[in-house]
C-alpha cells in the first residue's frame, strides 16, 4: 500500500505537466520543455545524494566485503524476484517459464540457503526473468514520458507501475506484512532495502564511473541509455501486433476462398 500511495503523486505530477496553470492543455513542445526542466533539477538532486551519501557508503561496503560475499547478497535478492517472474510469465501465457521460475525459487530457497547460492542454474534450470512492466508492454500499454524520480532515478509511468506491482510479490514483504508495527520488522525491511541498493551500487561502481567520465552531458547520457534499454519492451508489443495481424490476415483470406 505504501508503494501504491507513492505512485499516486508521481502520476499526478505527470498529469499536471500536460496542463497549463489556467487549465488549458499545453502543446507537446511545452510539455517536453517543462518535463526537461524538472528532470534536470531532479537528476542533479539525485546526483548529489549519490555522490555524497550512496557512493561513499557503497565504497565502504565494497572495502569491507569480498566479491564472494557480494555475490551471495546479489543471489539472495535475485531469488526474491522469482515469484514476480513466475506470476508475470503466467500472465503472458508463458506457462513453461512460469513453472521454471517456481522451480528455481523452491530449489534455491531450500538447497541454496535462502537463495544465496544459485543451485538451480547449476542443475540447468535457467532464470526466466520477467516483470509486470514487460506484461503491460506485451499488451501494448503506453510507456509514457521519461521522468526522474527522487532517489529512485530514471523512470517512466509504466515502469513505476510495474515496479510497484512487482514489489507486492516480494516474499519478504509478505513475511513481514502482519508485523509492520513492530520495530524489528521495520529494521529488517528498511535494512534489507538499503543492503539491496548499496550492494547494487557497489557492483556497478566502475560502470557508472566510466559512463560519467565519458559524458559531456551526464543527464543526457543517462537518459539515452535508459530509453535505449527500454526499446526491448517496444519489441514485445510489436511482436504481439505482428502475430495478431498475421492471424487476422489468415482468417480473412480463408473466408474469401470460401466465398469463391
JOHUUR-V703409 format. One record per residue. N is the residue number from 1. SS is DSSP state (H for helix, E for strand, - for the rest). PHI is phi in whole degrees, -180 to 180 (none if undefined). OMEGA is omega in whole degrees, 0 to 359 (999 if undefined). Layout:
N;SS;PHI;OMEGA, N;SS;PHI;OMEGA
This chain:
1;-;none;179, 2;H;-61;181, 3;H;-69;179, 4;H;-66;178, 5;H;-63;178, 6;H;-64;184, 7;H;-73;185, 8;H;-61;179, 9;H;-65;179, 10;H;-65;179, 11;H;-68;176, 12;H;-65;179, 13;H;-63;180, 14;H;-65;178, 15;H;-68;180, 16;H;-64;181, 17;-;-69;181, 18;-;-95;184, 19;E;-136;176, 20;-;-74;179, 21;-;-58;180, 22;-;-84;175, 23;-;95;180, 24;-;-84;183, 25;E;-75;182, 26;-;-87;174, 27;-;-73;182, 28;H;-59;181, 29;H;-64;178, 30;H;-67;179, 31;H;-61;182, 32;H;-63;181, 33;H;-65;181, 34;H;-67;178, 35;H;-65;180, 36;H;-63;179, 37;H;-62;179, 38;H;-60;184, 39;H;-61;180, 40;H;-69;177, 41;H;-63;181, 42;H;-70;178, 43;H;-63;178, 44;H;-63;177, 45;H;-63;180, 46;H;-62;180, 47;H;-61;180, 48;H;-71;176, 49;H;-62;180, 50;H;-67;184, 51;H;-65;187, 52;H;-100;182, 53;H;-125;189, 54;H;-66;182, 55;H;-65;177, 56;H;-61;178, 57;H;-65;179, 58;H;-64;177, 59;H;-64;178, 60;H;-64;178, 61;H;-61;181, 62;H;-68;181, 63;H;-71;185, 64;H;-102;178, 65;-;-124;176, 66;-;-98;177, 67;H;-62;179, 68;H;-62;178, 69;H;-65;180, 70;H;-64;176, 71;H;-65;179, 72;H;-65;179, 73;H;-65;179, 74;H;-60;179, 75;H;-62;181, 76;H;-59;182, 77;H;-75;175, 78;H;-64;180, 79;H;-66;178, 80;-;-68;179, 81;-;-87;183, 82;H;-62;177, 83;H;-60;178, 84;H;-63;178, 85;H;-64;180, 86;H;-62;181, 87;H;-65;183, 88;H;-74;172, 89;H;-62;178, 90;H;-66;180, 91;H;-63;180, 92;-;-94;178, 93;-;81;180, 94;-;-94;187, 95;H;-65;181, 96;H;-64;179, 97;H;-65;178, 98;H;-64;178, 99;H;-64;178, 100;H;-63;179, 101;H;-65;177, 102;H;-64;181, 103;H;-64;179, 104;H;-62;181, 105;H;-64;181, 106;H;-65;182, 107;H;-68;184, 108;H;-71;179, 109;H;-69;182, 110;H;-92;183, 111;-;-72;181, 112;-;-93;177, 113;-;54;179, 114;-;62;175, 115;-;88;181, 116;-;-70;174, 117;-;-122;181, 118;-;-89;180, 119;H;-65;184, 120;H;-59;180, 121;H;-63;177, 122;H;-65;177, 123;-;-91;180, 124;-;86;177, 125;-;-95;187, 126;-;-76;182, 127;-;-67;177, 128;-;-120;186, 129;-;-64;178, 130;-;-151;183, 131;-;-148;178, 132;H;-69;174, 133;H;-58;179, 134;H;-67;178, 135;H;-64;178, 136;H;-63;179, 137;H;-64;181, 138;H;-63;178, 139;-;-94;171, 140;-;61;172, 141;-;-72;182, 142;-;-57;181, 143;-;-74;182, 144;-;88;185, 145;-;-75;174, 146;E;-69;180, 147;E;-146;178, 148;E;-99;183, 149;E;-100;178, 150;-;-51;178, 151;-;71;183, 152;-;-68;178, 153;E;96;184, 154;E;-60;181, 155;E;-163;169, 156;E;-137;179, 157;H;-55;180, 158;H;-68;177, 159;H;-60;181, 160;H;-66;179, 161;H;-64;178, 162;H;-63;178, 163;H;-61;180, 164;H;-65;180, 165;H;-66;179, 166;H;-65;179, 167;H;-63;181, 168;-;-71;181, 169;-;-98;181, 170;-;-64;180, 171;H;-57;179, 172;H;-65;179, 173;H;-60;182, 174;H;-75;178, 175;H;-65;182, 176;-;-106;187, 177;H;-58;182, 178;H;-87;184, 179;H;-121;184, 180;-;-66;180, 181;-;-85;181, 182;-;-94;185, 183;H;-59;183, 184;H;-65;179, 185;H;-69;177, 186;H;-65;178, 187;H;-62;180, 188;H;-65;182, 189;H;-65;183, 190;H;-72;177, 191;H;-66;179, 192;H;-65;179, 193;H;-63;179, 194;H;-63;180, 195;H;-62;181, 196;H;-59;185, 197;H;-81;175, 198;H;-67;178, 199;H;-63;179, 200;H;-65;179, 201;H;-65;179, 202;H;-65;182, 203;H;-72;180, 204;-;-107;184, 205;H;-57;184, 206;H;-64;181, 207;H;-63;181, 208;H;-69;178, 209;H;-64;180, 210;H;-68;178, 211;H;-65;179, 212;H;-68;182, 213;H;-63;181, 214;-;-92;185, 215;-;-108;171, 216;-;-79;178, 217;-;-127;186, 218;H;-61;178, 219;H;-59;181, 220;H;-63;179, 221;H;-66;180, 222;H;-65;179, 223;H;-61;180, 224;H;-62;180, 225;H;-64;181, 226;H;-64;182, 227;H;-70;176, 228;H;-64;179, 229;H;-65;181, 230;-;-82;176, 231;H;-61;181, 232;H;-62;179, 233;H;-73;177, 234;H;-64;180, 235;H;-67;178, 236;H;-64;179, 237;H;-65;180, 238;H;-62;179, 239;H;-64;179, 240;H;-64;180, 241;H;-66;180, 242;H;-66;178, 243;H;-64;180, 244;H;-66;180, 245;H;-64;179, 246;H;-64;179, 247;H;-66;180, 248;H;-65;181, 249;H;-64;180, 250;H;-64;180, 251;H;-63;182, 252;H;-66;180, 253;H;-65;181, 254;H;-64;179, 255;H;-66;179, 256;H;-66;179, 257;H;-64;179, 258;H;-64;181, 259;H;-67;178, 260;-;-69;999
